[in-house]
Amino acid sequence: MLQCLRRLPNSSQLADTIPRIIAAYRADDEPWIVGYSGGKDSTAVVKLVFQSLLRVRKRHKPVTVIYCDTGVEIPMAAALARKALTGLEKEARAFDLPIHTKIVSPLLNERFFVKVFGRGYPPPTDKFRWCTDRLRIDPVTRFLKSQKFESATVVLGVRESESATRQLTLAENKTHSRFWKHQRGEDNRKLFMPIVDYSVGDVWLVNLLIDRPRTLRAKQVADLYAGASAECPTVREMQGAPCGKARFGCWTCTVAKNGVTLRNLIAHGEHRLEPLLEFRLWLERERNKKTNRWPRRRNGEPGLGPMTLAWRRRALRKLLNTQERSGLELISQDEIVAIQREWSADDPRGAQ
């Protein structure tokens, strides 16, 4: 496989990645946590880690591939990721690799719909992006703390070329190597980013040309990206526009404008998502209406406060209608009960 990579564009860069991962794995006894989202970058990292461990004789420490299910992931992307994780652990066991998988989720009271429809948080904006910590970072942090690791290495599929914002973020917390970063606020945790220097094309070369683990089906990931971004990942034509630039995340996301990913998936035949797109666009419109907000914050200070109780009730009804129309499970009964508890606590203030 390394010989194959050496014959490709950026050959030395790609061929150097596996030796780099092997060296990092052998360097200490810290357990590894590999972040996996089901997207192209994290799929490439898991494939590269798997291939690296096949070449290590003494596999002296565990590797946990962790997936955070926020509860509002794009349904087909979430289904693909869960299926891949189920097969990954079995395939690793067949090769005697110390790879395990773990799915984590936000606490019930931290979930998106409980926050928005129950507590009255406004749907996220680029200036009030409360969702990333609550839905993605906190569940992983809780898992790491539950394991009581004295120290750990977190392996991420982060790339400098993703965006200008990503480049600025990576410029912070520098270390001696571009592939390693300190994690802010966590002195016992290091971040290892083995594909930080990859382009989108490099990522697809890894995904489509590396065979194992076979349970991470690169073609299915590529097909999903093709539908989401109206592009077709390819390894044959490297001079054109990068393939598969779409980003998968929460279908409810009101930070990304216009629901482009949902629109493209619908255009490629995923018509079940039409009610979800309609609901997501409605959320974006509704969050900016002053009549939907309390005139005071919860601390009593003047300014736009939580969404009104009347709006929250209307939003839940609309979501349940969206769920029925799409045939997809969008909210659990436990979340509905938690939302209703929040309503009871706010009821005396509902007219504010």
C-alpha positions as CSV (number, residue, x, y, z in Angstrom):
1,M,0.0,0.0,0.0
2,L,2.9,2.4,0.8
3,Q,4.4,1.6,-2.6
4,C,1.0,2.5,-4.2
5,L,0.9,5.9,-2.3
6,R,4.5,6.7,-3.5
7,R,3.3,6.7,-7.1
8,L,0.6,9.3,-6.5
9,P,0.6,13.1,-6.4
10,N,2.0,14.3,-3.1
11,S,3.6,10.9,-2.8
12,S,6.2,11.6,-0.2
13,Q,3.7,13.4,2.0
14,L,1.2,10.5,1.9
15,A,3.8,7.8,2.3
16,D,5.3,9.5,5.3
17,T,2.0,9.5,7.2
18,I,2.0,5.9,8.3
19,P,5.6,5.9,9.7
20,R,4.7,9.2,11.5
21,I,1.7,7.5,13.1
22,I,3.7,4.4,14.0
23,A,6.4,6.6,15.7
24,A,3.8,8.5,17.6
25,Y,2.1,5.3,18.8
26,R,5.4,3.8,20.0
27,A,6.6,7.0,21.7
28,D,4.8,6.5,25.0
29,D,2.2,4.5,27.0
30,E,-0.6,7.1,26.7
31,P,-3.9,5.6,25.4
32,W,-5.2,7.0,22.2
33,I,-8.6,8.5,21.6
34,V,-9.5,8.9,17.8
35,G,-12.2,11.3,17.0
36,Y,-14.6,9.9,14.3
37,S,-17.5,11.8,12.8
38,G,-18.2,9.6,9.7
39,G,-16.9,12.3,7.5
40,K,-14.1,12.1,5.0
41,D,-11.3,13.4,7.2
42,S,-12.0,11.3,10.2
43,T,-12.6,8.2,8.0
44,A,-9.1,8.8,6.5
45,V,-7.5,9.1,10.0
46,V,-9.2,5.9,11.2
47,K,-8.0,4.0,8.1
48,L,-4.4,5.3,8.5
49,V,-4.4,4.4,12.2
50,F,-5.7,0.9,11.4
51,Q,-3.0,0.4,8.7
52,S,-0.3,1.7,11.1
53,L,-1.3,-0.7,13.8
54,L,-1.1,-3.6,11.4
55,R,2.6,-2.7,11.0
56,V,3.3,-2.5,14.8
57,R,4.4,-5.8,16.4
58,K,4.0,-4.6,20.1
59,R,0.6,-3.1,20.3
60,H,1.0,-2.0,23.9
61,K,-1.8,0.5,24.4
62,P,-5.5,0.8,23.6
63,V,-7.0,2.9,20.8
64,T,-10.6,4.1,21.3
65,V,-12.5,5.4,18.2
66,I,-15.1,7.7,19.6
67,Y,-18.2,9.0,17.8
68,C,-20.4,11.8,19.3
69,D,-24.0,11.4,18.4
70,T,-25.5,14.8,19.0
71,G,-29.1,13.6,18.3
72,V,-29.4,16.0,15.4
73,E,-26.9,14.6,12.9
74,I,-28.0,14.3,9.3
75,P,-29.8,10.9,9.5
76,M,-28.1,9.0,6.7
77,A,-24.7,10.2,7.8
78,A,-25.4,9.1,11.4
79,A,-26.6,5.7,10.2
80,L,-23.5,5.2,8.1
81,A,-21.2,6.1,11.0
82,R,-23.0,3.8,13.4
83,K,-22.8,0.9,11.0
84,A,-19.1,1.6,10.3
85,L,-18.3,1.5,14.1
86,T,-20.1,-1.7,14.6
87,G,-18.1,-3.4,11.9
88,L,-14.8,-1.7,12.8
89,E,-14.4,-3.3,16.2
90,K,-15.1,-6.8,14.8
91,E,-12.6,-6.2,12.0
92,A,-10.0,-5.0,14.5
93,R,-10.5,-8.1,16.6
94,A,-9.9,-10.3,13.6
95,F,-6.5,-8.7,13.2
96,D,-5.8,-8.6,17.0
97,L,-5.7,-4.8,17.0
98,P,-6.4,-3.0,20.3
99,I,-9.1,-0.9,18.7
100,H,-12.4,-0.3,20.5
101,T,-15.3,2.0,19.7
102,K,-17.5,4.2,21.8
103,I,-20.6,6.3,21.0
104,V,-21.2,9.2,23.3
105,S,-24.1,11.6,23.5
106,P,-25.0,14.9,25.2
107,L,-26.7,14.7,28.6
108,L,-30.5,14.8,28.3
109,N,-30.8,18.3,29.5
110,E,-28.0,19.4,27.2
111,R,-29.6,18.2,23.9
112,F,-30.5,20.6,21.2
113,F,-34.2,20.4,21.4
114,V,-34.3,20.4,25.2
115,K,-32.2,23.6,25.2
116,V,-34.2,25.3,22.4
117,F,-37.7,24.1,23.0
118,G,-37.4,23.5,26.7
119,R,-35.1,26.1,28.2
120,G,-35.7,28.7,25.4
121,Y,-32.2,29.0,24.0
122,P,-32.3,30.8,20.7
123,P,-31.2,28.7,17.7
124,P,-27.4,29.2,17.4
125,T,-25.8,32.0,15.4
126,D,-22.2,32.6,14.5
127,K,-22.0,35.1,17.5
128,F,-23.8,32.8,19.9
129,R,-22.7,29.3,19.0
130,W,-23.5,27.6,22.2
131,C,-24.2,24.3,20.6
132,T,-20.6,23.1,19.8
133,D,-19.6,22.8,23.5
134,R,-22.8,21.3,24.7
135,L,-23.4,18.8,21.9
136,R,-19.9,17.8,20.8
137,I,-17.1,18.8,23.2
138,D,-18.7,18.2,26.5
139,P,-19.7,14.5,25.8
140,V,-16.2,13.6,24.7
141,T,-14.7,15.4,27.7
142,R,-17.0,13.5,30.1
143,F,-16.0,10.2,28.5
144,L,-12.3,11.0,28.9
145,K,-12.8,12.0,32.6
146,S,-14.8,8.8,33.2
147,Q,-11.8,6.8,32.1
148,K,-9.6,8.5,34.6
149,F,-6.6,8.6,32.2
150,E,-3.6,10.2,33.8
151,S,-2.8,11.4,30.3
152,A,-4.1,10.7,26.8
153,T,-3.4,11.5,23.1
154,V,-6.4,12.6,21.1
155,V,-6.0,11.9,17.4
156,L,-8.0,14.2,15.1
157,G,-8.7,14.5,11.3
158,V,-8.0,18.2,11.3
159,R,-6.5,19.9,8.2
160,E,-4.9,23.4,7.8
161,S,-6.5,23.7,4.3
162,E,-10.1,23.3,5.6
163,S,-10.6,27.0,6.0
164,A,-8.9,30.3,7.0
165,T,-10.6,30.0,10.4
166,R,-9.1,26.5,10.9
167,Q,-5.6,27.9,10.0
168,L,-5.9,30.6,12.7
169,T,-7.1,28.1,15.3
170,L,-4.2,25.7,14.5
171,A,-1.8,28.6,14.8
172,E,-2.7,28.8,18.5
173,N,-1.2,26.4,21.1
174,K,1.8,25.6,18.8
175,T,4.3,22.9,19.7
176,H,7.6,21.9,18.2
177,S,5.7,20.1,15.4
178,R,2.8,21.1,13.1
179,F,1.3,17.7,13.8
180,W,1.0,18.2,17.5
181,K,-0.9,20.8,19.6
182,H,-1.7,21.4,23.2
183,Q,-5.3,21.2,24.3
184,R,-6.3,24.3,26.0
185,G,-7.2,23.8,29.7
186,E,-6.1,20.1,29.6
187,D,-2.4,19.8,30.6
188,N,-2.5,16.0,30.5
189,R,-3.9,15.8,27.0
190,K,-2.1,16.2,23.6
191,L,-3.7,16.6,20.2
192,F,-2.1,14.6,17.3
193,M,-3.2,15.6,13.8
194,P,-1.6,13.2,11.3
195,I,-3.2,14.7,8.2
196,V,-2.9,18.4,9.1
197,D,-0.9,19.0,5.9
198,Y,-3.4,17.1,3.6
199,S,-5.5,18.6,0.9
200,V,-9.1,17.4,0.1
201,G,-7.6,15.4,-2.7
202,D,-5.1,13.7,-0.4
203,V,-7.9,12.7,1.9
204,W,-9.9,11.1,-0.9
205,L,-6.8,9.2,-2.1
206,V,-6.5,7.6,1.3
207,N,-10.2,6.9,1.6
208,L,-10.6,5.3,-1.8
209,L,-7.3,3.5,-2.2
210,I,-6.7,2.1,1.3
211,D,-8.6,-1.2,1.5
212,R,-8.8,-1.9,5.3
213,P,-10.7,-1.5,7.4
214,R,-13.3,-2.5,4.9
215,T,-16.1,-1.7,7.3
216,L,-15.4,2.0,6.7
217,R,-16.9,1.9,3.2
218,A,-15.2,4.8,1.4
219,K,-17.5,4.6,-1.6
220,Q,-20.6,5.1,0.6
221,V,-18.9,8.1,2.2
222,A,-18.0,9.4,-1.2
223,D,-21.5,8.9,-2.6
224,L,-22.9,10.8,0.4
225,Y,-20.5,13.7,-0.2
226,A,-21.3,13.7,-3.9
227,G,-25.0,14.1,-3.0
228,A,-24.3,16.7,-0.3
229,S,-22.0,18.9,-2.3
230,A,-23.0,18.1,-5.9
231,E,-19.4,16.9,-6.5
232,C,-18.1,13.5,-7.2
233,P,-14.9,12.5,-5.3
234,T,-12.3,11.1,-7.7
235,V,-8.7,10.0,-7.7
236,R,-8.2,10.4,-11.4
237,E,-8.4,14.1,-12.0
238,M,-6.3,16.0,-9.5
239,Q,-6.2,19.4,-11.4
240,G,-9.9,20.2,-11.0
241,A,-11.7,21.6,-8.0
242,P,-11.3,19.7,-4.8
243,C,-13.9,16.9,-4.4
244,G,-16.3,16.5,-1.6
245,K,-16.1,19.9,0.1
246,A,-19.4,19.4,1.9
247,R,-19.4,19.3,5.7
248,F,-21.7,17.1,7.7
249,G,-23.0,18.1,11.0
250,C,-26.4,18.9,12.6
251,W,-29.3,19.1,10.3
252,T,-30.8,21.8,12.6
253,C,-27.6,24.0,12.2
254,T,-28.7,27.6,11.8
255,V,-25.0,28.8,11.7
256,A,-24.4,27.5,8.2
257,K,-26.5,29.5,5.8
258,N,-29.4,28.2,3.7
259,G,-29.1,24.5,4.5
260,V,-27.0,23.9,1.5
261,T,-26.1,20.3,2.5
262,L,-29.7,19.4,3.0
263,R,-30.7,21.0,-0.3
264,N,-28.1,19.0,-2.2
265,L,-29.1,15.7,-0.6
266,I,-32.7,16.4,-1.5
267,A,-31.7,17.2,-5.1
268,H,-30.0,13.9,-5.2
269,G,-33.1,11.9,-4.2
270,E,-33.2,12.1,-0.4
271,H,-36.8,13.5,-0.4
272,R,-37.4,12.4,3.2
273,L,-35.2,15.4,4.1
274,E,-37.6,18.0,2.6
275,P,-39.6,18.5,5.8
276,L,-36.3,18.8,7.8
277,L,-35.1,21.6,5.5
278,E,-38.4,23.4,5.8
279,F,-38.2,23.2,9.6
280,R,-34.5,24.2,9.7
281,L,-35.2,27.3,7.5
282,W,-38.2,28.2,9.8
283,L,-36.0,28.0,12.8
284,E,-33.5,30.5,11.2
285,R,-36.3,32.9,10.4
286,E,-38.0,32.6,13.8
287,R,-34.9,33.2,16.0
288,N,-34.6,36.8,14.8
289,K,-38.1,37.9,15.6
290,K,-38.2,40.0,18.8
291,T,-41.8,39.0,19.4
292,N,-40.6,35.4,20.0
293,R,-38.3,36.5,22.8
294,W,-38.7,37.5,26.4
295,P,-37.9,41.2,26.9
296,R,-35.5,40.4,29.7
297,R,-32.7,37.9,30.2
298,R,-33.1,35.2,32.9
299,N,-30.8,37.2,35.2
300,G,-33.3,40.1,35.1
301,E,-31.1,42.3,32.9
302,P,-32.7,44.2,30.0
303,G,-32.2,42.7,26.5
304,L,-33.5,39.8,24.5
305,G,-34.1,36.9,26.7
306,P,-35.1,33.3,26.0
307,M,-37.6,32.2,23.4
308,T,-41.2,32.7,24.7
309,L,-43.1,29.8,26.2
310,A,-45.7,30.1,23.4
311,W,-43.1,29.9,20.7
312,R,-41.5,26.9,22.3
313,R,-44.8,25.0,22.4
314,R,-45.4,25.9,18.8
315,A,-41.9,24.8,17.8
316,L,-42.3,21.4,19.4
317,R,-45.7,20.8,17.6
318,K,-44.0,21.8,14.3
319,L,-41.1,19.4,14.9
320,L,-43.5,16.5,15.7
321,N,-45.3,17.3,12.5
322,T,-41.9,17.3,10.7
323,Q,-41.1,13.9,12.2
324,E,-44.4,12.4,11.1
325,R,-44.0,13.8,7.5
326,S,-40.5,12.6,7.1
327,G,-40.9,9.2,8.7
328,L,-37.5,9.8,10.5
329,E,-37.2,9.8,14.3
330,L,-36.1,13.3,15.2
331,I,-36.8,13.5,18.9
332,S,-37.1,11.0,21.7
333,Q,-39.9,10.6,24.2
334,D,-37.3,11.3,27.0
335,E,-36.5,14.7,25.3
336,I,-40.2,15.6,25.1
337,V,-40.6,14.8,28.9
338,A,-37.5,17.0,29.7
339,I,-38.9,19.8,27.5
340,Q,-42.2,19.7,29.4
341,R,-40.4,19.8,32.7
342,E,-38.7,23.0,31.6
343,W,-42.1,24.5,30.6
344,S,-43.5,23.8,34.0
345,A,-40.6,25.6,35.6
346,D,-41.1,28.6,33.3
347,D,-44.9,28.7,33.3
348,P,-45.3,31.5,35.8
349,R,-43.0,33.6,33.6
350,G,-44.5,32.5,30.3
351,A,-46.2,35.9,29.6
352,Q,-43.0,37.9,29.9
